[in-house]
């Protein structure tokens, strides 16, 4: 059976799949051979948006992704990031470091351009105008197509003076913080929003249930996200599962489709460690929620 192709949305001049593949597991939780299987499954499922960062797997994520794509590089949209501590001496957003980091990412990815280059976090020691000016220089030279930011507040986004095309922050049914200021700012500036951790560290996959032990080897079992795995959130999960299953859908489908229904969301970025997982994610955002559905979901989360 042919896979259903995800909807396409835009980041500036880029046309990306509604479901994106987060590559943070590459080089850390999965090796190069498994990365190849995940990337192949993503492409077969219609995913064309791959989001990585220089720090993922200490650089191996970019390397594995580049080799897995191979000759298919120009058929996809590759996003990466810079600015967090790569090592003791490589971090931040100073102009000279931005250039250095970009060249290093291009080399690891095995490409001559980055579709979306994002500053991974604000650098309080560097004026944003200096960073953005250098990013625009990379655009002029053809090494970068579009620029964006991650983990920025609304005020920090405004400081960039409309130069960014996207904002990537944490957002999910259980983490609604961007709704207060960041999403309104994105609407005001016509910026694409990229939610990461859409499944709240796995809590919205449906495998974590109230009153049952955490699955062995899972993120919850490993101590991930102590702010997420709370009794309050587990109660919310049970209500959300009941809502989704009562309409013939899974919690996973609800988590993706709810994000897809939010204004300015361009792609829901989710990691995967297997071909089966990425295929499930690729088709999870197909449920078209009505305004009535969205209102009921909000009521369940109060």
N, C-alpha and C positions, 0 to 999 in steps of 0.2 A: 504494500500500500504506500502510495506517495505521501510524504509528509506535507502537512498544511504549512504554507509559508507564512511566517510572522508578518504582521503589518509593518510598513516602513514609515518612519517619521524623520524629522530633520534636525540637524545641528548646523546652523549656518548653511554652507554649501553641501554638507554631507548628508546622504540619505542612509539611515541606519535602521536595523531591525528593531522591532518593539521589545524583543527580548535580546539582551546582550550577554556575552559570556565574560564573567569576571575571571581573570587568570591568576588570582592570588594563590591558588593551590599548586600551581606549576612550580616544580623545583623545591617544594616544601612537603606537601602532603602526597603528591604523586610524582613519579619519575618521568623521564622523557618519553618512554614507550607509551605509558598511560596518557600522557599529555597529547600524544599524536592521536590516540583513539578518541579523546574528548574533542579535540579540534575537528577531526573528521566528522564526528557525529553532529557537531554544531553546524558545519557547512551543509551536511546532508539535510539538516532540519530547517534550513533557510536562515540561520543566524549569520549575519555578516559583520557584527560589531563585537570586537574583542578589546577588552579593557584591562591593561596591565599597569605596572609601575616599575621603576628601576629597582626599588628595594624588595620587590616580591621575589622570594627565593634567592636573595642576595645577587640579583641579576639573572639568575637562571630562568625565571619566568619569561623574560624577554627573549633569551636565547632559545628556549624550547619552543616558544610561540613562533618565532621567526623560522625555525627549521621545520616546524609542523606545517606551516603555511606554504613554504617553498614557492613554487611557481604560481601559486594562487594568490600571492600577496596583493596584486592589483584588483582582485575581485572582492576585497574586503576593506573594512574600515578599522584601522588600528589606533587605539588610544593608549597613551602611556603618561606617566607622571614623573615629576622630579620635585625635590625640595626637602623631603624627610631625610633623616640621617642614613646615607648609604654606608658610610663607615665613619671613623673618627674625624676625618678631614673633608668629607664630601657631603655637604648639606646646604640648605638655604636657597636664596633666590637672588644672590648678587649677579649682576650681568655677566661677569666672567665665568661664574659657575654655571649659569643657565646654558651658555654656549658649550661648556665642557660636558655638562650632563646630557645635552641633546646629542652631541657627537657620540658619546658613549652608548646611549640608547639606540641610535641609528646603527651602530656597529653590532651591538648584541642582537638586534632585530633582523639584521642582514638586509636592510632596506635603505633607500636614499631619501625617504620622506616619512613623516609621522602625520597621520590624518588629524588627530586631535591631541595637542600637547597641553597638559594640565599642571599647574602648580599645586602640589599635593596638600600644602597647608600654608597659611600666612607666615611670612618671615618678618617678625617685628623689627629686625635690624636693617631692613632694606626697604626704601620707599617703593611702593607698588608701581609707581610711574617708571622707575628704573627697570624693574622686572618686565613690565608690559612692553616697554620700549624695545627691550632685547628680544622678547617673543615676537613682536611685530617685524623685527629685523630678520628673524628666522623664517617668517612667512614670506617676506619679500624675496629671500634667496631660494625659496622653494623647498626648504627642509621641513616646513610645517605648513599644514593647510588651514587649520582653525585652532584657536587657543581657548582654554577654559581654566576653571579653578575647582578646588575641592576643599571642603571643610572651612569655607568662608562664611562669615556672618553677612547679614544684609548691608551693614555699614561698610564692611570691607569690600563687598561687591561694588558698592557705589563709588568707593575710592578709585576703582579701576577705570572709572569714567567711560563705561559702556564698551570697553574693548573686548571683554570676554564674550564667548558664544554659548558657554555652558557652565553649569554649576553641578558638582557631584557631592552630595551630602547624604548622611544616613537618614533613611525615611522608610517607614513601614506602618502597618496597621497598629503596631505597638510602640512606635516611636514617631510622634507627630510634631515634634519641635519645629521643623521647617515651615509649618503652616502659619506660625505667628508672624514671621517677618521675611524669611528667605523666599518662600514661594510667591508672596505678593510682589517682592522685588523682581523676581524672575518674570512675572507677568508684565510688570511695568516696563522692563527693559527688553522684553521678548527674548529671554534666554531659555535655552533648553535645560531641563532639570533631569539629572541622572541619579536616581536613588540607589544607594548601596545598602547592603544588609537588608534586602527586601523581605527576607524570611526570619529576621530577628534572631540571627545565630542558630537557625534551624527550628526555632520554637513554632514557626508557622508552617512547618512541613506536615504536621499531624502525627509525627512519631513520638512526641512528648505529650503524655496524657496525665491528667490529675490523678493522684493516688497510685500511679504506677512507677516503678523504678526507671531511672534514666537508662536508655540503651547503652550497653557496654561499648566503649570506644567513641561515643558520640561527643559532640562539643560540650553538651551539658555535663556529661560524665567526666570530661576532662577539666571542668571548672571554668569553661568559657562563659562570659556574659553573666556574672552573678546578679547584675541589675535586671536581667531579662528573665531568668528562671526563678520567678517569684510566684507565690501562691495566687496573688492578684492576677498576674498574667496568665497563669494556668487556668484560672476561672474564666478569663476572657477567651482563651483558646477553646474551651469547651463550648461556650456560647457561639463562637464563630463556626466551629465544626457543625453544630446543630443547624445553624443558618445555611451553610453551604450544602450539607448533605440533604437537607430538606428541599433543595432545589436541584438535586442531581449533580452536584459538583463537589470537589474536594477542597480542603483548606488551602492546599497549594494553589489551586486555581483561583480561589478567592483572594489570596495574598497578592498574586500577580495582577489579576484583573482589576482589583481595587486601585492599585498604583497606576495602572494604565488609564484608568478613568479620571485621574487627577489632572487638572490643567497644567500645561507646560512640561509634563513628563514625556521625555523623548524615547527612553529605553530603560527597561528594568534590568539591572545588572545583577546576575546571580552566578556564583561559582559552581563548579561541578567537579566531581572526582571520578565519574564514570560516564560512558556513553549513554546509559539508560537514564541517568540523572539529567543530562543536558537535553535529551529528547523530551523528557517530561516537562522541563522548564520551558522549552521552545513553544509548546502548545498550551501552556498554562494561562496565557493572558487573553484567551479567545472569548471569555464570558463577558458579554456586554451588560454591565450593570446599569440599571435605570436609576433615575434620581430618587425614586422611592426606595430602591435597594440600598443606596448610599446612606439615606437618612436612617434606615433601620440598622445598618451596620454601626453608624455613629452612636445610636441609642444603646447598642449592645456593649459598647466600649466605655460607657460612662462609669 
